[in-house]
Every structure is written in structure tokens, then in C-alpha cells.
Amino acid sequence: MYAAGVSCSDCHDPHSLELKAPGQAVCAQCHSPEKFATTDHHKHPTGSPGANCLDCHMPETTYMGVDARRDHSIRIPRPDHSVEFGRPNACNGCHKDQSANWSVDSFSNWYPNSVEPFQTWTRAFHSARQGLPGAEPMLTRLIGDLETPDIARATALLELRNYLSPASVSILQTTLGDESPLVRIAALQALEGFAPQSRYSVASGLLSDPLLAVRIEAGRVLAAMNSQQPGLVQGAPLDKTIAEYITAQELHADQVESQINLGNLYLNMGEPVQAKQKFRKGITMDPGFVPAYINLSDLYRGQEMNDQAIKVLGEGIAKNPDAAALHHSLGLALVRQGNTPMALEALGRATKLAPEAARYAYVQGIALNSTGHTESGILVLEKANSLHPDDRDILVALATINRDSGHLEIARHWAVRLVELNPADIGAQQLVRSLGVPD
């Protein structure tokens, strides 16, 4: 609705914030009650919750037990998305005693000729976040559709950075010049997967963008040029935009996130002393802010000071014993130190604390296998597969570890699953052929 030109003040008084008309009458300012406030449209008895525009198109959710808010995305109910993606839907918000499949059947009977609603990005985002085949072309189509709201296009750009290929680089370059500043900022962030020189060659023009938010994001993303290619940017506005970025962060110097942002900036600029100071300040300000410890430990790792990195992670775990990310980082640092028993313990702790993080289980499984605990590694990976059945890395690990252990039939099972997941996966096809799976 916002993308179509509807603003907050069309429904709410800008001073009192009260609705301009009571209840669903606010919808009737634009939508004819003769057409929509009828049983032919909503299929519910007049006066029931199901007949209320707001309850179907703006369902209410209570947050933190006290804060009731309506969904201002104003969506068409999609129980089919609940079945396919596990997202909530307005139908089962009322009919809690029924399944999502029941809602799908009811919806199909009521609206047999319904077309796909305009919000079509759920499948693209789901595919991207699950690593499913076809994610890249779905994201590029979404980004290139100028009828799609800018916030959805920008989100698609952020997802695309995990799937960049020659096929998608061109649309990334195009969006750097998009009319929407939100899209331009997202395109800059998507560039972070490229080498600094490549970033600069396509995005340096945004250092002079008329909008401050875009300029300082360009400065942050291109800051590494100061240390890696200083001669290339002489006379360019990079130093100015970096100064603007620093000023913007210092306006919020009382927030730990700003200290970490500045630490990352200085690290990218090749100024580790200042980066350490900012990370340490962040830890002092908020000992519960886990990224501060991880960033500081990564800085020490980059300086080949692994003992210091382990010490910092230990400090973080003492303050945040249930932070899975700290245990995972500690496990990796202990692997580098050669302390295998403690490394395996830390990696296992991370997996236990955050079973939703597929990467933690994958790394633990690989570590167990590489240290002679193959059967334990397979068990970890099998459990992870039950939680993340479409994760390619886990499937590859299960196929190759079983193959190397002589469990060829089991290896074939996982290899076939890989091809089923993405028939165009050349690596999976080669693995299947190497295992002698018949066509």
C-alpha cells in the first residue's frame, strides 16, 4: 500500500494517531463496502471476526505479552505459504483448532479462480535462505521488477550477495544507479563480496551521491582502498565520505554498535590499533555484546596472535556462557592452536546451543571426521540433516565421508539427494557418477 502511494495519514490522524474512521470503516475510505463487506467476498457471517477486513488483512499479534500490533503489510491471507514455508496466516490465527491444509482447502473452494497475489517474494527469499536451486534467478527477477516495493528489492540484493555470479553482476551494477536510495545502499552492501579494487571501479561514483546515507555507506564499503590501493584514490572524495561516516557514528557514540562499526572501519583501513581501541571500548560499554569479542578475536587472528584471540573469546564466554557464536569461534581458534580435544568440545557446545545454525553442525561434523571420530561426525551431520534437509554442505559431507569410510550404499543415498535438490548441480552429478549410481 505504501508503494502505491498510501501513507500513514490516510488512515490515522497525524496528531492524535487515532483512526480517521472506526474499525474497518477506515478501509471503506477507498474500498467499496458494497463490493468487499459482503459474504460473497469474505465468506463469513456478517459481524463475525472473519467478516472484519482488519482481522483478515491486518491480523493482530501480541508482542512481549503486552503490545498488540496489527500487521501493516495488509496482505492477502496465504495459508498455502504456511504449508510450504511455515509462516503464519490469518486463517489459522482464528481457526487454531484446524490445520493449515484445512485452510488451504477452504480458501481454494471459496476462491477457485484466485490469482497469485502481488507479494511474490516469499518463495525467492525462502529459496535464498535455504540455499535452494533457482534462488539466484528468482532474486534477480525480483530486483529487476520495478513494480516491487523498494524494501523488497533491497532485501533481495542483500540475499543475492551469497549467490553472485556473472549472470547477476550486471543487475548489481545497474542497481548502484537505482532511483531508490534504499536499493543503492543495498547494492553497495552486496558489493562487499568483491575485492576492494573491483568495488571501487563500479561504485566510486556513489561517493558523491546527493544523499548522505548513500555516501557514507559507499565510504564504508570502499574504505579498504585507503590501505590497499592508496594511489588509486588520490583526489577522490573517499577521505571526505569516510570522515562523514565517522561523524555519523560518533553522533551515537553511546551505543556499542557504533563503536563496533568504527572498529570495523579502522580495521578495513589498515589501522588495527584504533580498531582494537574501538572493539575494547564496545566490550567495556556492553559486556553482553557478543560481536565485539568476535571482531576483536578476528583482529588478533589476522595478526597471527592466536593466543590473544583465544583469550578474548574466553572473556566473552565468561560473560556470555550461552553464546553459541563465541563457542564456535573458540573451537576454530583452538583448532588453529592444535588443541583438538578442547576444540571439539567447544564446537560441540556451539551446535548444542544453536541447533538452528546449520554451519555449526557442519563444522563440528567435519572436525570430528578429520580427527578420527568419523562415526560421531556422521551422527552429528545426520542430526543436522534432519533439521536442515536442504543444506548442500551437510549433504556433500554425508556423501563424501560415508564414501571414504566404505559405506558406499549410504553415500549413494546422500549423493542422489544432492541431485534431487538441484539437478543442475554439476558437482553433485559427478559425485553420483563416481559412486556408480545408475541413471
Secondary structure as UniProt FT lines:
FT   TURN            2..5
FT   HELIX           8..11
FT   TURN            14..16
FT   HELIX           23..29
FT   HELIX           33..36
FT   HELIX           39..42
FT   TURN            46..47
FT   HELIX           49..51
FT   HELIX           53..57
FT   STRAND          60..63
FT   TURN            64..66
FT   STRAND          67..70
FT   TURN            72..73
FT   HELIX           79..85
FT   HELIX           90..94
FT   TURN            96..97
FT   HELIX           100..110
FT   TURN            112..113
FT   HELIX           122..130
FT   TURN            133..134
FT   HELIX           135..144
FT   TURN            146..147
FT   HELIX           150..160
FT   TURN            161..162
FT   HELIX           166..175
FT   TURN            176..177
FT   HELIX           181..190
FT   HELIX           191..193
FT   HELIX           196..203
FT   HELIX           204..208
FT   HELIX           212..222
FT   TURN            223..224
FT   HELIX           225..228
FT   HELIX           230..233
FT   TURN            234..235
FT   HELIX           238..250
FT   TURN            251..254
FT   HELIX           256..268
FT   TURN            269..270
FT   HELIX           272..285
FT   TURN            287..288
FT   HELIX           290..302
FT   TURN            303..304
FT   HELIX           306..319
FT   TURN            321..322
FT   HELIX           324..337
FT   HELIX           340..353
FT   TURN            355..356
FT   HELIX           358..370
FT   TURN            371..372
FT   HELIX           374..387
FT   TURN            389..390
FT   HELIX           392..404
FT   TURN            405..406
FT   HELIX           408..421
FT   TURN            423..424
FT   HELIX           426..434
FT   TURN            435..436
//
